[in-house]
């Protein structure tokens, strides 16, 4: 599963023109997080998309809290967003990296010389 994810990430980066061999370690970390997220996503679905559960503390009070799977998924989403920024795999960072063609300056036409300049240049 990880090798397939890595191939997809590398293919996407190559397609966008942002892939370099130097990024292998960062890509591996990103792919590991993607694999974890997919596993948590499956467990979350199997739980019926349960976001909270009841928790009884030491004092005997019962409270609602986020499930550990949901909490882990939230943290992974933030980390995945950070790494996708590093690897230029989202539109926002890709747009910053893209370097548009530098426009070629138009040659300015020489302005006509004033009669005074023409007269002065003729006398010298």
C-alpha positions in Angstrom: 0.0 0.0 0.0 2.8 2.5 0.9 4.7 1.8 -2.3 1.6 2.5 -4.3 1.0 5.8 -2.4 4.6 6.8 -2.9 4.4 6.1 -6.6 1.2 8.3 -6.8 2.9 11.1 -4.8 6.1 11.0 -6.9 4.0 10.9 -10.1 2.0 13.9 -9.0 5.1 15.8 -8.1 6.8 15.0 -11.5 3.6 16.0 -13.3 3.7 19.4 -11.5 7.4 19.7 -12.1 8.4 20.0 -8.4 9.9 16.5 -7.8 13.6 16.2 -6.8 15.5 13.2 -5.5 16.5 15.4 -2.5 12.8 15.2 -1.3 12.8 11.4 -0.8 12.9 11.5 3.0 10.1 14.1 3.2 8.1 12.1 0.7 8.5 8.9 2.8 7.3 10.7 5.9 4.3 12.2 4.0 3.4 8.8 2.6 3.6 7.2 6.0 1.2 9.8 7.3 -1.1 9.2 4.4 -1.1 5.5 5.1 -1.9 6.1 8.8 -4.7 8.5 7.8 -6.3 5.9 5.5 -6.1 3.3 8.3 -7.8 5.7 10.7 -10.4 6.6 8.2 -11.3 3.0 7.8 -11.6 2.5 11.5 -13.6 5.7 11.8 -16.1 4.5 9.1 -16.4 1.1 10.9 -17.3 3.0 14.1 -20.2 4.6 12.4 -18.4 7.9 12.1 -18.5 8.3 15.9 -17.0 11.6 16.8 -17.5 11.6 20.6 -18.0 9.1 23.3 -18.9 9.2 27.0 -16.1 9.4 29.6 -16.4 9.1 33.3 -13.6 11.0 35.2 -12.2 10.2 38.7 -14.9 12.3 40.4 -17.6 10.3 38.8 -18.8 13.0 36.3 -19.6 11.8 32.9 -18.6 14.0 30.0 -18.5 13.8 26.2 -15.0 13.8 24.6 -13.7 13.2 21.1 -12.8 9.7 20.2 -9.1 8.9 20.0 -9.4 8.0 16.3 -11.1 11.3 15.5 -8.4 13.2 17.5 -5.6 11.4 15.7 -7.2 12.1 12.4 -7.5 15.8 13.2 -3.8 15.9 14.1 -2.8 14.0 10.9 -4.9 16.4 8.8 -2.8 19.3 10.0 0.5 17.4 9.5 -0.6 16.3 6.0 -1.4 19.9 5.1 2.0 21.0 6.3 3.8 18.3 4.3 1.7 18.8 1.2 2.8 22.5 1.4 6.5 21.4 1.7 6.1 19.2 -1.3 4.1 21.7 -3.3 1.2 19.3 -3.7 -1.6 21.8 -3.2 -2.8 24.7 -5.3 -1.8 27.4 -2.9 1.9 26.5 -2.6 2.1 25.4 -6.2 1.0 28.8 -7.4 3.8 30.4 -5.3 6.4 28.1 -6.8 5.3 28.5 -10.4 7.4 31.1 -12.1 5.6 32.8 -14.9 7.6 33.9 -17.9 9.2 37.2 -17.4 7.6 39.6 -19.8 9.9 41.0 -22.4 10.1 44.8 -22.3 8.9 46.6 -25.4 11.5 48.7 -27.0 10.7 52.3 -26.5 10.5 54.3 -29.6 12.9 57.2 -29.6 11.0 60.4 -28.8 11.2 63.1 -31.4 13.8 65.7 -30.4 12.6 69.2 -29.6 13.5 71.9 -32.1 15.9 73.4 -29.5 17.9 70.1 -29.2 17.9 69.7 -32.9 19.3 73.2 -33.4 21.9 72.7 -30.6 23.0 69.3 -32.1 23.4 70.9 -35.6 25.7 73.6 -34.3 28.1 71.3 -32.5 
